[in-house]
Amino acid sequence: MAASRTYDAIIIGGGHNGLVTAAYLARAGKRVVVLEKRPRVGGAAVTEEIFPGFKFTMFSYVVSLLRPEIIRDLDLPRHGLHVLPLESTVTPMENGNYLAAWGDHDETRRELYRHSPRDAEAYDEYGRLMHFMAQAVKPILSMVPPDPTSFDPRDLFALLRLGKHFRGLGAERLHALIKLMTMSSADFLDEWFETDVLKATKSASGIIGTFLGPRSPGTVFRAWGFAKGGTGAVSESIASAARAFGAEIRCDAPVARVIVKGGRATGVALENGDEISAKVVVTGLDPRRSFLQLLEEQELPGDFVADIKRFKFRGSSGKVNLALDSLPSFTCMPGIGRQHRGALSISPSLEYVERAYDDAKYGEFSRNPYMDVIIPSMIDPGMAPPGKHVMSIFVQYAPYNLNGGWTDAKREAFGDAVVNTLSRYAPNLKSLILHRQVLTPSDIERITGLSEGNIFQGELALQQLFFLRPASRWAKYTTPIRGYWQCGSGTHPGGGIMGANGRLAALEIVKAT
Ligand SMILES: Cc1cc2nc3c(=O)[nH]c(=O)nc-3n(C[C@H](O)[C@H](O)[C@H](O)COP(=O)(O)OP(=O)(O)OC[C@H]3O[C@@H](n4cnc5c(N)ncnc54)[C@H](O)[C@@H]3O)c2cc1C
């Protein structure tokens, strides 16, 4: 069937980044259509009622980096966005003790003092440094990466600005930033603290979504909140803003290929054979799908194809979603209390986390995995029927390339490993489980389209960041095909619910068209 309407822009994929691009383009007066293959928008940021009455923030579960300029520009609170604080992290230890970080600074300091007066003293200075590091990195999240090999005045000016920014940090902080970017989280944290469980819990945030352990370089990093309604509510709020600006959003509309004529993208063909044309086509899919699936290899330069084939995915995370009859009691902090309203980190020691990685290195899922657990229904009661609860368990490591491949039996064995491990810290957990959903990297790939189940549309490793994401010379949201743009997490500044990629892409498109 022939297309009935021509658009200024087609956005392939209604992930949160595709939706941000659509909203900004529509706001700029463009006629925009979003084509999403699934029955709902959001991609890896979706909320689904998997079991009647129980709503799961199925993949991603917490929000921290969503750019404030996007919240403002798109007036997201008016469209339903409401982020609730997730104040504490409790790490149960194997000896029955625990380490807790609470919303109250003085209380956290006292808690640390219980473990190590030296660490309690170091904690404030560490916190100040991390705050400063976050401030140092922030401008980079909102900039189009300049090409260091280019003589284009725009690139030279941006490089100069970047140089000035880093110089402005001062020697000491610049050195700390370089160490933070390049050292293993274990080595970096060794320089600050002596309490193993503290180092293990802090290191865990650096390994999420990577195929690296806490002793691997470049793993020091990343404060969280819970969106009312789950991360799907973030996507829905952006979709609502996009529609309010005039964008059209079509679900159940999988794109089969991008139509290229004379080296220029002119539209897309849907899997049902429909063709839709537009002045520009923007992909929110990961680089492998955007270039190696939606296009023919011969339509692209050989060196670019080689770069995209080299781009590393290596999904390493799984997710277990539980519907619970009531709340579990944790041995380290029995009964019901504020520990249920924050995160629970299963990271009792650095060695524990490194051993979890060891299993994955040799093609097995971790028998004793690192887990980041929250109970969304304790933060937003609307997530489960009265008195019942949902538990979200993010699990590391589950390698995409499991020995012998993922099967239904291995999925269940992985789910059992997760529940058994958590039951060591919450012995009544098993008896409370009403339903369980286990998602392997292979399931993540099948449902969301994220290649190899990589949660960030490609590893966030130093060699795949900034002007190298997804490939050198093509980190400014353009592609070798004229009129074909990219806006997903596979571009700078990478994955996570930030929307920065989608916004930067849209601003570049508006400038160019
Ligand atoms: C298990 C898991 C846990 C995570 N936890 C967190 C977390 O707690 N906090 C956080 O900030 N980040 C988290 N992340 C990462 C974050 O969710 C992603 O980086 C982000 O949502 C990616 O958004 P995106 O818009 O770039 O791409 P995607 O969400 O991948 O969107 C791409 C969209 O394209 C659609 N699509 C694919 N193929 C086609 C096609 N052929 N035609 C049309 N549409 C198509 C997909 O259905 C999808 O909607 C997690 C991810 C996973 C998987």
The ligand as a MOL file (V3000), in Angstrom:
LIG
                    3D

  0  0  0     0  0            999 V3000
M  V30 BEGIN CTAB
M  V30 COUNTS 53 58 0 0 0
M  V30 BEGIN ATOM
M  V30 1 C 16.9950 -4.6840 32.4070 0
M  V30 2 C 17.3180 -3.2260 32.2450 0
M  V30 3 C 17.4450 -2.4280 33.3720 0
M  V30 4 C 17.7900 -1.0810 33.2410 0
M  V30 5 N 17.7940 -0.2890 34.3570 0
M  V30 6 C 17.9380 1.0410 34.2150 0
M  V30 7 C 17.6760 1.9090 35.3100 0
M  V30 8 O 17.2480 1.4770 36.3810 0
M  V30 9 N 17.8700 3.2490 35.1190 0
M  V30 10 C 18.2840 3.7680 33.9160 0
M  V30 11 O 18.4710 4.9890 33.7950 0
M  V30 12 N 18.4950 2.9630 32.8460 0
M  V30 13 C 18.2940 1.6270 32.9590 0
M  V30 14 N 18.4110 0.8130 31.8630 0
M  V30 15 C 18.8500 1.4010 30.5930 0
M  V30 16 C 17.7790 2.2440 29.9280 0
M  V30 17 O 16.5040 1.6760 30.1520 0
M  V30 18 C 18.0570 2.3280 28.4160 0
M  V30 19 O 19.3630 2.7970 28.2110 0
M  V30 20 C 17.0950 3.2870 27.7350 0
M  V30 21 O 15.7430 3.0430 28.1260 0
M  V30 22 C 17.2440 3.1630 26.2320 0
M  V30 23 O 16.3870 4.0890 25.6180 0
M  V30 24 P 16.4280 4.3720 24.0600 0
M  V30 25 O 15.2440 5.2310 23.7410 0
M  V30 26 O 17.7590 4.8790 23.6710 0
M  V30 27 O 16.3010 2.9560 23.3550 0
M  V30 28 P 15.2800 1.7610 23.5100 0
M  V30 29 O 14.5920 1.8110 24.8230 0
M  V30 30 O 16.0460 0.5670 23.1390 0
M  V30 31 O 14.1810 2.0560 22.3970 0
M  V30 32 C 14.2230 1.5450 21.1040 0
M  V30 33 C 12.7920 1.3350 20.6490 0
M  V30 34 O 12.7830 0.8720 19.3000 0
M  V30 35 C 11.7760 -0.1180 19.1520 0
M  V30 36 N 12.1200 -0.9050 17.9710 0
M  V30 37 C 13.0900 -1.8390 17.8570 0
M  V30 38 N 13.1100 -2.3030 16.5830 0
M  V30 39 C 12.1690 -1.6230 15.8850 0
M  V30 40 C 11.7390 -1.6350 14.5340 0
M  V30 41 N 12.2970 -2.4300 13.6350 0
M  V30 42 N 10.7240 -0.8060 14.1660 0
M  V30 43 C 10.1460 0.0310 15.0680 0
M  V30 44 N 10.5170 0.0790 16.3690 0
M  V30 45 C 11.5210 -0.7350 16.7650 0
M  V30 46 C 11.8380 -0.8690 20.4700 0
M  V30 47 O 10.6470 -1.6110 20.7020 0
M  V30 48 C 12.0320 0.2780 21.4570 0
M  V30 49 O 10.7800 0.8220 21.8600 0
M  V30 50 C 18.0260 -0.5220 31.9450 0
M  V30 51 C 17.8340 -1.3050 30.8090 0
M  V30 52 C 17.4680 -2.6530 30.9450 0
M  V30 53 C 17.2580 -3.4730 29.7170 0
M  V30 END ATOM
M  V30 BEGIN BOND
M  V30 1 1 1 2
M  V30 2 1 2 3
M  V30 3 2 2 52
M  V30 4 2 3 4
M  V30 5 1 4 5
M  V30 6 1 4 50
M  V30 7 2 5 6
M  V30 8 1 6 7
M  V30 9 1 6 13
M  V30 10 2 7 8
M  V30 11 1 7 9
M  V30 12 1 9 10
M  V30 13 2 10 11
M  V30 14 1 10 12
M  V30 15 2 12 13
M  V30 16 1 13 14
M  V30 17 1 14 15
M  V30 18 1 14 50
M  V30 19 1 15 16
M  V30 20 1 16 17
M  V30 21 1 16 18
M  V30 22 1 18 19
M  V30 23 1 18 20
M  V30 24 1 20 21
M  V30 25 1 20 22
M  V30 26 1 22 23
M  V30 27 1 23 24
M  V30 28 2 24 25
M  V30 29 1 24 26
M  V30 30 1 24 27
M  V30 31 1 27 28
M  V30 32 2 28 29
M  V30 33 1 28 30
M  V30 34 1 28 31
M  V30 35 1 31 32
M  V30 36 1 32 33
M  V30 37 1 33 34
M  V30 38 1 33 48
M  V30 39 1 34 35
M  V30 40 1 35 36
M  V30 41 1 35 46
M  V30 42 1 36 37
M  V30 43 1 36 45
M  V30 44 2 37 38
M  V30 45 1 38 39
M  V30 46 1 39 40
M  V30 47 2 39 45
M  V30 48 1 40 41
M  V30 49 2 40 42
M  V30 50 1 42 43
M  V30 51 2 43 44
M  V30 52 1 44 45
M  V30 53 1 46 47
M  V30 54 1 46 48
M  V30 55 1 48 49
M  V30 56 2 50 51
M  V30 57 1 51 52
M  V30 58 1 52 53
M  V30 END BOND
M  V30 END CTAB
M  END
